[in-house]
Amino acid sequence: MFDALTDVNFNDVYVLMQQLLPQIAGVGAIVRVSSTIPGYGPHAEVKSAVPMT
């Protein structure tokens, strides 16, 4: 379960941002929206691995 959560919530976000940043440099921005599932700790922990800046 941990691998599935990290693949979707961290690895995929990281790879997507790596691909998009060179294409939007100077003309755009990435807005990342996140959600939480109350009572589901592993989901929240993996979501927090990707910083919101």
PDBQT receptor file of N, H, CA, C and O in Angstrom, charges set to zero:
ATOM      1  N   MET A   1       0.814  -1.180   0.000  1.00  0.00    +0.000 N 
ATOM      2  CA  MET A   1       0.000   0.000   0.000  1.00  0.00    +0.000 C 
ATOM      3  C   MET A   1       0.875   1.268   0.000  1.00  0.00    +0.000 C 
ATOM      4  O   MET A   1       0.546   2.240  -0.680  1.00  0.00    +0.000 OA
ATOM      5  N   PHE A   2       1.966   1.265   0.744  1.00  0.00    +0.000 N 
ATOM      6  H   PHE A   2       2.233   0.475   1.296  1.00  0.00    +0.000 HD
ATOM      7  CA  PHE A   2       2.846   2.436   0.795  1.00  0.00    +0.000 C 
ATOM      8  C   PHE A   2       3.392   2.769  -0.593  1.00  0.00    +0.000 C 
ATOM      9  O   PHE A   2       3.425   3.937  -0.982  1.00  0.00    +0.000 OA
ATOM     10  N   ASP A   3       3.818   1.751  -1.338  1.00  0.00    +0.000 N 
ATOM     11  H   ASP A   3       3.791   0.803  -1.022  1.00  0.00    +0.000 HD
ATOM     12  CA  ASP A   3       4.346   1.995  -2.688  1.00  0.00    +0.000 C 
ATOM     13  C   ASP A   3       3.299   2.614  -3.601  1.00  0.00    +0.000 C 
ATOM     14  O   ASP A   3       3.603   3.520  -4.377  1.00  0.00    +0.000 OA
ATOM     15  N   ALA A   4       2.079   2.133  -3.509  1.00  0.00    +0.000 N 
ATOM     16  H   ALA A   4       1.832   1.397  -2.879  1.00  0.00    +0.000 HD
ATOM     17  CA  ALA A   4       1.004   2.682  -4.344  1.00  0.00    +0.000 C 
ATOM     18  C   ALA A   4       0.738   4.138  -3.981  1.00  0.00    +0.000 C 
ATOM     19  O   ALA A   4       0.554   4.977  -4.864  1.00  0.00    +0.000 OA
ATOM     20  N   LEU A   5       0.717   4.440  -2.689  1.00  0.00    +0.000 N 
ATOM     21  H   LEU A   5       0.867   3.759  -1.972  1.00  0.00    +0.000 HD
ATOM     22  CA  LEU A   5       0.483   5.817  -2.254  1.00  0.00    +0.000 C 
ATOM     23  C   LEU A   5       1.607   6.744  -2.693  1.00  0.00    +0.000 C 
ATOM     24  O   LEU A   5       1.347   7.854  -3.160  1.00  0.00    +0.000 OA
ATOM     25  N   THR A   6       2.847   6.305  -2.550  1.00  0.00    +0.000 N 
ATOM     26  H   THR A   6       3.058   5.404  -2.171  1.00  0.00    +0.000 HD
ATOM     27  CA  THR A   6       3.959   7.172  -2.939  1.00  0.00    +0.000 C 
ATOM     28  C   THR A   6       4.044   7.323  -4.452  1.00  0.00    +0.000 C 
ATOM     29  O   THR A   6       4.411   8.391  -4.942  1.00  0.00    +0.000 OA
ATOM     30  N   ASP A   7       3.716   6.286  -5.194  1.00  0.00    +0.000 N 
ATOM     31  H   ASP A   7       3.418   5.418  -4.796  1.00  0.00    +0.000 HD
ATOM     32  CA  ASP A   7       3.737   6.395  -6.658  1.00  0.00    +0.000 C 
ATOM     33  C   ASP A   7       2.783   7.480  -7.145  1.00  0.00    +0.000 C 
ATOM     34  O   ASP A   7       3.157   8.304  -7.979  1.00  0.00    +0.000 OA
ATOM     35  N   VAL A   8       1.572   7.488  -6.639  1.00  0.00    +0.000 N 
ATOM     36  H   VAL A   8       1.268   6.819  -5.961  1.00  0.00    +0.000 HD
ATOM     37  CA  VAL A   8       0.566   8.441  -7.098  1.00  0.00    +0.000 C 
ATOM     38  C   VAL A   8       0.767   9.823  -6.489  1.00  0.00    +0.000 C 
ATOM     39  O   VAL A   8       0.696  10.827  -7.198  1.00  0.00    +0.000 OA
ATOM     40  N   ASN A   9       1.015   9.884  -5.195  1.00  0.00    +0.000 N 
ATOM     41  H   ASN A   9       1.073   9.068  -4.619  1.00  0.00    +0.000 HD
ATOM     42  CA  ASN A   9       1.008  11.160  -4.494  1.00  0.00    +0.000 C 
ATOM     43  C   ASN A   9       2.348  11.868  -4.428  1.00  0.00    +0.000 C 
ATOM     44  O   ASN A   9       2.387  13.055  -4.105  1.00  0.00    +0.000 OA
ATOM     45  N   PHE A  10       3.427  11.201  -4.715  1.00  0.00    +0.000 N 
ATOM     46  H   PHE A  10       3.396  10.236  -4.977  1.00  0.00    +0.000 HD
ATOM     47  CA  PHE A  10       4.730  11.853  -4.673  1.00  0.00    +0.000 C 
ATOM     48  C   PHE A  10       5.469  11.700  -5.994  1.00  0.00    +0.000 C 
ATOM     49  O   PHE A  10       5.782  12.699  -6.642  1.00  0.00    +0.000 OA
ATOM     50  N   ASN A  11       5.749  10.480  -6.402  1.00  0.00    +0.000 N 
ATOM     51  H   ASN A  11       5.495   9.669  -5.876  1.00  0.00    +0.000 HD
ATOM     52  CA  ASN A  11       6.550  10.243  -7.607  1.00  0.00    +0.000 C 
ATOM     53  C   ASN A  11       5.914  10.859  -8.849  1.00  0.00    +0.000 C 
ATOM     54  O   ASN A  11       6.597  11.525  -9.627  1.00  0.00    +0.000 OA
ATOM     55  N   ASP A  12       4.620  10.644  -9.042  1.00  0.00    +0.000 N 
ATOM     56  H   ASP A  12       4.065  10.103  -8.409  1.00  0.00    +0.000 HD
ATOM     57  CA  ASP A  12       3.957  11.173 -10.237  1.00  0.00    +0.000 C 
ATOM     58  C   ASP A  12       3.935  12.695 -10.246  1.00  0.00    +0.000 C 
ATOM     59  O   ASP A  12       4.115  13.315 -11.295  1.00  0.00    +0.000 OA
ATOM     60  N   VAL A  13       3.714  13.303  -9.076  1.00  0.00    +0.000 N 
ATOM     61  H   VAL A  13       3.567  12.800  -8.224  1.00  0.00    +0.000 HD
ATOM     62  CA  VAL A  13       3.719  14.763  -8.982  1.00  0.00    +0.000 C 
ATOM     63  C   VAL A  13       5.113  15.294  -9.289  1.00  0.00    +0.000 C 
ATOM     64  O   VAL A  13       5.255  16.275 -10.019  1.00  0.00    +0.000 OA
ATOM     65  N   TYR A  14       6.127  14.666  -8.748  1.00  0.00    +0.000 N 
ATOM     66  H   TYR A  14       6.011  13.869  -8.155  1.00  0.00    +0.000 HD
ATOM     67  CA  TYR A  14       7.508  15.086  -8.953  1.00  0.00    +0.000 C 
ATOM     68  C   TYR A  14       7.884  15.021 -10.436  1.00  0.00    +0.000 C 
ATOM     69  O   TYR A  14       8.439  15.979 -10.974  1.00  0.00    +0.000 OA
ATOM     70  N   VAL A  15       7.593  13.920 -11.088  1.00  0.00    +0.000 N 
ATOM     71  H   VAL A  15       7.142  13.141 -10.652  1.00  0.00    +0.000 HD
ATOM     72  CA  VAL A  15       7.933  13.740 -12.505  1.00  0.00    +0.000 C 
ATOM     73  C   VAL A  15       7.155  14.738 -13.366  1.00  0.00    +0.000 C 
ATOM     74  O   VAL A  15       7.716  15.324 -14.292  1.00  0.00    +0.000 OA
ATOM     75  N   LEU A  16       5.889  14.929 -13.073  1.00  0.00    +0.000 N 
ATOM     76  H   LEU A  16       5.433  14.452 -12.321  1.00  0.00    +0.000 HD
ATOM     77  CA  LEU A  16       5.082  15.878 -13.843  1.00  0.00    +0.000 C 
ATOM     78  C   LEU A  16       5.638  17.293 -13.733  1.00  0.00    +0.000 C 
ATOM     79  O   LEU A  16       5.738  18.002 -14.734  1.00  0.00    +0.000 OA
ATOM     80  N   MET A  17       5.999  17.705 -12.518  1.00  0.00    +0.000 N 
ATOM     81  H   MET A  17       5.918  17.129 -11.705  1.00  0.00    +0.000 HD
ATOM     82  CA  MET A  17       6.553  19.048 -12.355  1.00  0.00    +0.000 C 
ATOM     83  C   MET A  17       7.888  19.189 -13.065  1.00  0.00    +0.000 C 
ATOM     84  O   MET A  17       8.174  20.249 -13.621  1.00  0.00    +0.000 OA
ATOM     85  N   GLN A  18       8.712  18.152 -13.061  1.00  0.00    +0.000 N 
ATOM     86  H   GLN A  18       8.480  17.291 -12.609  1.00  0.00    +0.000 HD
ATOM     87  CA  GLN A  18       9.985  18.196 -13.786  1.00  0.00    +0.000 C 
ATOM     88  C   GLN A  18       9.752  18.412 -15.279  1.00  0.00    +0.000 C 
ATOM     89  O   GLN A  18      10.506  19.135 -15.930  1.00  0.00    +0.000 OA
ATOM     90  N   GLN A  19       8.724  17.794 -15.812  1.00  0.00    +0.000 N 
ATOM     91  H   GLN A  19       8.111  17.206 -15.283  1.00  0.00    +0.000 HD
ATOM     92  CA  GLN A  19       8.425  17.914 -17.236  1.00  0.00    +0.000 C 
ATOM     93  C   GLN A  19       7.814  19.275 -17.578  1.00  0.00    +0.000 C 
ATOM     94  O   GLN A  19       8.080  19.824 -18.647  1.00  0.00    +0.000 OA
ATOM     95  N   LEU A  20       7.003  19.814 -16.681  1.00  0.00    +0.000 N 
ATOM     96  H   LEU A  20       6.786  19.368 -15.813  1.00  0.00    +0.000 HD
ATOM     97  CA  LEU A  20       6.297  21.064 -16.976  1.00  0.00    +0.000 C 
ATOM     98  C   LEU A  20       7.141  22.318 -16.770  1.00  0.00    +0.000 C 
ATOM     99  O   LEU A  20       6.995  23.282 -17.522  1.00  0.00    +0.000 OA
ATOM    100  N   LEU A  21       8.006  22.326 -15.782  1.00  0.00    +0.000 N 
ATOM    101  H   LEU A  21       8.124  21.543 -15.172  1.00  0.00    +0.000 HD
ATOM    102  CA  LEU A  21       8.743  23.545 -15.464  1.00  0.00    +0.000 C 
ATOM    103  C   LEU A  21       9.502  24.147 -16.642  1.00  0.00    +0.000 C 
ATOM    104  O   LEU A  21       9.409  25.358 -16.841  1.00  0.00    +0.000 OA
ATOM    105  N   PRO A  22      10.243  23.380 -17.431  1.00  0.00    +0.000 N 
ATOM    106  CA  PRO A  22      10.948  23.998 -18.559  1.00  0.00    +0.000 C 
ATOM    107  C   PRO A  22       9.991  24.602 -19.604  1.00  0.00    +0.000 C 
ATOM    108  O   PRO A  22      10.335  25.574 -20.276  1.00  0.00    +0.000 OA
ATOM    109  N   GLN A  23       8.808  24.027 -19.731  1.00  0.00    +0.000 N 
ATOM    110  H   GLN A  23       8.529  23.238 -19.185  1.00  0.00    +0.000 HD
ATOM    111  CA  GLN A  23       7.864  24.502 -20.737  1.00  0.00    +0.000 C 
ATOM    112  C   GLN A  23       7.157  25.787 -20.328  1.00  0.00    +0.000 C 
ATOM    113  O   GLN A  23       6.742  26.562 -21.189  1.00  0.00    +0.000 OA
ATOM    114  N   ILE A  24       7.013  26.026 -19.022  1.00  0.00    +0.000 N 
ATOM    115  H   ILE A  24       7.350  25.396 -18.322  1.00  0.00    +0.000 HD
ATOM    116  CA  ILE A  24       6.282  27.209 -18.574  1.00  0.00    +0.000 C 
ATOM    117  C   ILE A  24       7.189  28.267 -17.948  1.00  0.00    +0.000 C 
ATOM    118  O   ILE A  24       6.699  29.274 -17.437  1.00  0.00    +0.000 OA
ATOM    119  N   ALA A  25       8.488  28.052 -17.982  1.00  0.00    +0.000 N 
ATOM    120  H   ALA A  25       8.886  27.234 -18.397  1.00  0.00    +0.000 HD
ATOM    121  CA  ALA A  25       9.433  28.983 -17.348  1.00  0.00    +0.000 C 
ATOM    122  C   ALA A  25       9.212  30.398 -17.857  1.00  0.00    +0.000 C 
ATOM    123  O   ALA A  25       9.264  30.654 -19.060  1.00  0.00    +0.000 OA
ATOM    124  N   GLY A  26       8.966  31.308 -16.933  1.00  0.00    +0.000 N 
ATOM    125  H   GLY A  26       8.924  31.100 -15.956  1.00  0.00    +0.000 HD
ATOM    126  CA  GLY A  26       8.798  32.707 -17.267  1.00  0.00    +0.000 C 
ATOM    127  C   GLY A  26       7.425  33.109 -17.762  1.00  0.00    +0.000 C 
ATOM    128  O   GLY A  26       7.142  34.302 -17.866  1.00  0.00    +0.000 OA
ATOM    129  N   VAL A  27       6.561  32.151 -18.071  1.00  0.00    +0.000 N 
ATOM    130  H   VAL A  27       6.791  31.181 -17.986  1.00  0.00    +0.000 HD
ATOM    131  CA  VAL A  27       5.243  32.502 -18.607  1.00  0.00    +0.000 C 
ATOM    132  C   VAL A  27       4.081  31.868 -17.854  1.00  0.00    +0.000 C 
ATOM    133  O   VAL A  27       2.922  32.160 -18.148  1.00  0.00    +0.000 OA
ATOM    134  N   GLY A  28       4.374  31.013 -16.896  1.00  0.00    +0.000 N 
ATOM    135  H   GLY A  28       5.315  30.776 -16.656  1.00  0.00    +0.000 HD
ATOM    136  CA  GLY A  28       3.279  30.332 -16.217  1.00  0.00    +0.000 C 
ATOM    137  C   GLY A  28       3.641  29.921 -14.814  1.00  0.00    +0.000 C 
ATOM    138  O   GLY A  28       4.717  30.247 -14.313  1.00  0.00    +0.000 OA
ATOM    139  N   ALA A  29       2.741  29.207 -14.186  1.00  0.00    +0.000 N 
ATOM    140  H   ALA A  29       1.867  28.942 -14.593  1.00  0.00    +0.000 HD
ATOM    141  CA  ALA A  29       2.938  28.733 -12.823  1.00  0.00    +0.000 C 
ATOM    142  C   ALA A  29       2.233  27.396 -12.659  1.00  0.00    +0.000 C 
ATOM    143  O   ALA A  29       1.280  27.083 -13.373  1.00  0.00    +0.000 OA
ATOM    144  N   ILE A  30       2.715  26.625 -11.713  1.00  0.00    +0.000 N 
ATOM    145  H   ILE A  30       3.488  26.879 -11.133  1.00  0.00    +0.000 HD
ATOM    146  CA  ILE A  30       2.062  25.368 -11.366  1.00  0.00    +0.000 C 
ATOM    147  C   ILE A  30       1.292  25.598 -10.073  1.00  0.00    +0.000 C 
ATOM    148  O   ILE A  30       1.862  26.021  -9.067  1.00  0.00    +0.000 OA
ATOM    149  N   VAL A  31       0.003  25.318 -10.107  1.00  0.00    +0.000 N 
ATOM    150  H   VAL A  31      -0.460  24.974 -10.924  1.00  0.00    +0.000 HD
ATOM    151  CA  VAL A  31      -0.833  25.417  -8.914  1.00  0.00    +0.000 C 
ATOM    152  C   VAL A  31      -1.197  23.990  -8.524  1.00  0.00    +0.000 C 
ATOM    153  O   VAL A  31      -1.909  23.291  -9.244  1.00  0.00    +0.000 OA
ATOM    154  N   ARG A  32      -0.696  23.582  -7.380  1.00  0.00    +0.000 N 
ATOM    155  H   ARG A  32      -0.117  24.150  -6.795  1.00  0.00    +0.000 HD
ATOM    156  CA  ARG A  32      -0.938  22.209  -6.931  1.00  0.00    +0.000 C 
ATOM    157  C   ARG A  32      -1.987  22.224  -5.844  1.00  0.00    +0.000 C 
ATOM    158  O   ARG A  32      -1.843  22.927  -4.843  1.00  0.00    +0.000 OA
ATOM    159  N   VAL A  33      -3.038  21.454  -6.034  1.00  0.00    +0.000 N 
ATOM    160  H   VAL A  33      -3.155  20.884  -6.847  1.00  0.00    +0.000 HD
ATOM    161  CA  VAL A  33      -4.132  21.365  -5.078  1.00  0.00    +0.000 C 
ATOM    162  C   VAL A  33      -4.084  19.991  -4.443  1.00  0.00    +0.000 C 
ATOM    163  O   VAL A  33      -3.877  18.988  -5.126  1.00  0.00    +0.000 OA
ATOM    164  N   SER A  34      -4.275  19.948  -3.147  1.00  0.00    +0.000 N 
ATOM    165  H   SER A  34      -4.443  20.763  -2.592  1.00  0.00    +0.000 HD
ATOM    166  CA  SER A  34      -4.195  18.686  -2.432  1.00  0.00    +0.000 C 
ATOM    167  C   SER A  34      -5.453  18.473  -1.608  1.00  0.00    +0.000 C 
ATOM    168  O   SER A  34      -6.211  19.409  -1.349  1.00  0.00    +0.000 OA
ATOM    169  N   SER A  35      -5.658  17.251  -1.209  1.00  0.00    +0.000 N 
ATOM    170  H   SER A  35      -5.042  16.492  -1.420  1.00  0.00    +0.000 HD
ATOM    171  CA  SER A  35      -6.796  16.916  -0.367  1.00  0.00    +0.000 C 
ATOM    172  C   SER A  35      -6.323  15.994   0.754  1.00  0.00    +0.000 C 
ATOM    173  O   SER A  35      -5.217  15.456   0.707  1.00  0.00    +0.000 OA
ATOM    174  N   THR A  36      -7.151  15.827   1.729  1.00  0.00    +0.000 N 
ATOM    175  H   THR A  36      -8.050  16.264   1.767  1.00  0.00    +0.000 HD
ATOM    176  CA  THR A  36      -6.851  14.880   2.802  1.00  0.00    +0.000 C 
ATOM    177  C   THR A  36      -8.050  13.972   3.018  1.00  0.00    +0.000 C 
ATOM    178  O   THR A  36      -9.176  14.303   2.646  1.00  0.00    +0.000 OA
ATOM    179  N   ILE A  37      -7.795  12.849   3.613  1.00  0.00    +0.000 N 
ATOM    180  H   ILE A  37      -6.881  12.580   3.916  1.00  0.00    +0.000 HD
ATOM    181  CA  ILE A  37      -8.850  11.904   3.951  1.00  0.00    +0.000 C 
ATOM    182  C   ILE A  37      -8.821  11.741   5.466  1.00  0.00    +0.000 C 
ATOM    183  O   ILE A  37      -7.894  11.126   5.992  1.00  0.00    +0.000 OA
ATOM    184  N   PRO A  38      -9.815  12.277   6.183  1.00  0.00    +0.000 N 
ATOM    185  CA  PRO A  38      -9.810  12.177   7.643  1.00  0.00    +0.000 C 
ATOM    186  C   PRO A  38      -9.699  10.723   8.123  1.00  0.00    +0.000 C 
ATOM    187  O   PRO A  38     -10.390   9.831   7.631  1.00  0.00    +0.000 OA
ATOM    188  N   GLY A  39      -8.830  10.521   9.076  1.00  0.00    +0.000 N 
ATOM    189  H   GLY A  39      -8.269  11.245   9.476  1.00  0.00    +0.000 HD
ATOM    190  CA  GLY A  39      -8.669   9.193   9.650  1.00  0.00    +0.000 C 
ATOM    191  C   GLY A  39      -7.777   8.268   8.848  1.00  0.00    +0.000 C 
ATOM    192  O   GLY A  39      -7.669   7.085   9.170  1.00  0.00    +0.000 OA
ATOM    193  N   TYR A  40      -7.145   8.777   7.823  1.00  0.00    +0.000 N 
ATOM    194  H   TYR A  40      -7.233   9.739   7.561  1.00  0.00    +0.000 HD
ATOM    195  CA  TYR A  40      -6.298   7.933   6.986  1.00  0.00    +0.000 C 
ATOM    196  C   TYR A  40      -4.882   8.500   6.984  1.00  0.00    +0.000 C 
ATOM    197  O   TYR A  40      -4.472   9.172   6.038  1.00  0.00    +0.000 OA
ATOM    198  N   GLY A  41      -4.147   8.222   8.049  1.00  0.00    +0.000 N 
ATOM    199  H   GLY A  41      -4.480   7.676   8.818  1.00  0.00    +0.000 HD
ATOM    200  CA  GLY A  41      -2.824   8.767   8.283  1.00  0.00    +0.000 C 
ATOM    201  C   GLY A  41      -1.816   8.567   7.168  1.00  0.00    +0.000 C 
ATOM    202  O   GLY A  41      -1.141   9.527   6.793  1.00  0.00    +0.000 OA
ATOM    203  N   PRO A  42      -1.677   7.345   6.607  1.00  0.00    +0.000 N 
ATOM    204  CA  PRO A  42      -0.665   7.149   5.558  1.00  0.00    +0.000 C 
ATOM    205  C   PRO A  42      -0.864   8.073   4.357  1.00  0.00    +0.000 C 
ATOM    206  O   PRO A  42       0.109   8.541   3.766  1.00  0.00    +0.000 OA
ATOM    207  N   HIS A  43      -2.100   8.333   4.001  1.00  0.00    +0.000 N 
ATOM    208  H   HIS A  43      -2.890   7.953   4.481  1.00  0.00    +0.000 HD
ATOM    209  CA  HIS A  43      -2.393   9.215   2.874  1.00  0.00    +0.000 C 
ATOM    210  C   HIS A  43      -1.880  10.623   3.168  1.00  0.00    +0.000 C 
ATOM    211  O   HIS A  43      -1.245  11.240   2.313  1.00  0.00    +0.000 OA
ATOM    212  N   ALA A  44      -2.148  11.134   4.363  1.00  0.00    +0.000 N 
ATOM    213  H   ALA A  44      -2.664  10.633   5.058  1.00  0.00    +0.000 HD
ATOM    214  CA  ALA A  44      -1.711  12.475   4.734  1.00  0.00    +0.000 C 
ATOM    215  C   ALA A  44      -0.182  12.561   4.798  1.00  0.00    +0.000 C 
ATOM    216  O   ALA A  44       0.400  13.566   4.390  1.00  0.00    +0.000 OA
ATOM    217  N   GLU A  45       0.452  11.537   5.296  1.00  0.00    +0.000 N 
ATOM    218  H   GLU A  45      -0.021  10.721   5.628  1.00  0.00    +0.000 HD
ATOM    219  CA  GLU A  45       1.921  11.548   5.395  1.00  0.00    +0.000 C 
ATOM    220  C   GLU A  45       2.586  11.615   4.030  1.00  0.00    +0.000 C 
ATOM    221  O   GLU A  45       3.552  12.355   3.844  1.00  0.00    +0.000 OA
ATOM    222  N   VAL A  46       2.079  10.852   3.081  1.00  0.00    +0.000 N 
ATOM    223  H   VAL A  46       1.294  10.251   3.232  1.00  0.00    +0.000 HD
ATOM    224  CA  VAL A  46       2.649  10.861   1.739  1.00  0.00    +0.000 C 
ATOM    225  C   VAL A  46       2.369  12.194   1.050  1.00  0.00    +0.000 C 
ATOM    226  O   VAL A  46       3.233  12.711   0.340  1.00  0.00    +0.000 OA
ATOM    227  N   LYS A  47       1.175  12.760   1.247  1.00  0.00    +0.000 N 
ATOM    228  H   LYS A  47       0.474  12.340   1.824  1.00  0.00    +0.000 HD
ATOM    229  CA  LYS A  47       0.852  14.057   0.658  1.00  0.00    +0.000 C 
ATOM    230  C   LYS A  47       1.809  15.131   1.154  1.00  0.00    +0.000 C 
ATOM    231  O   LYS A  47       2.166  16.039   0.404  1.00  0.00    +0.000 OA
ATOM    232  N   SER A  48       2.224  15.033   2.408  1.00  0.00    +0.000 N 
ATOM    233  H   SER A  48       1.933  14.296   3.017  1.00  0.00    +0.000 HD
ATOM    234  CA  SER A  48       3.106  16.054   2.961  1.00  0.00    +0.000 C 
ATOM    235  C   SER A  48       4.533  15.967   2.418  1.00  0.00    +0.000 C 
ATOM    236  O   SER A  48       5.336  16.868   2.658  1.00  0.00    +0.000 OA
ATOM    237  N   ALA A  49       4.854  14.913   1.703  1.00  0.00    +0.000 N 
ATOM    238  H   ALA A  49       4.201  14.181   1.509  1.00  0.00    +0.000 HD
ATOM    239  CA  ALA A  49       6.194  14.760   1.138  1.00  0.00    +0.000 C 
ATOM    240  C   ALA A  49       6.464  15.765   0.015  1.00  0.00    +0.000 C 
ATOM    241  O   ALA A  49       7.618  16.094  -0.263  1.00  0.00    +0.000 OA
ATOM    242  N   VAL A  50       5.406  16.246  -0.623  1.00  0.00    +0.000 N 
ATOM    243  H   VAL A  50       4.470  15.979  -0.398  1.00  0.00    +0.000 HD
ATOM    244  CA  VAL A  50       5.550  17.230  -1.696  1.00  0.00    +0.000 C 
ATOM    245  C   VAL A  50       5.232  18.595  -1.122  1.00  0.00    +0.000 C 
ATOM    246  O   VAL A  50       4.082  18.862  -0.774  1.00  0.00    +0.000 OA
ATOM    247  N   PRO A  51       6.234  19.472  -1.013  1.00  0.00    +0.000 N 
ATOM    248  CA  PRO A  51       5.995  20.782  -0.389  1.00  0.00    +0.000 C 
ATOM    249  C   PRO A  51       5.107  21.671  -1.251  1.00  0.00    +0.000 C 
ATOM    250  O   PRO A  51       5.162  21.624  -2.480  1.00  0.00    +0.000 OA
ATOM    251  N   MET A  52       4.304  22.468  -0.596  1.00  0.00    +0.000 N 
ATOM    252  H   MET A  52       4.260  22.507   0.402  1.00  0.00    +0.000 HD
ATOM    253  CA  MET A  52       3.457  23.443  -1.272  1.00  0.00    +0.000 C 
ATOM    254  C   MET A  52       4.139  24.791  -1.141  1.00  0.00    +0.000 C 
ATOM    255  O   MET A  52       4.100  25.408  -0.077  1.00  0.00    +0.000 OA
ATOM    256  N   THR A  53       4.762  25.253  -2.209  1.00  0.00    +0.000 N 
ATOM    257  H   THR A  53       4.794  24.752  -3.074  1.00  0.00    +0.000 HD
ATOM    258  CA  THR A  53       5.428  26.553  -2.168  1.00  0.00    +0.000 C 
ATOM    259  C   THR A  53       4.922  27.430  -3.284  1.00  0.00    +0.000 C 
ATOM    260  O   THR A  53       5.363  28.571  -3.421  1.00  0.00    +0.000 OA
TER     261      THR A  53
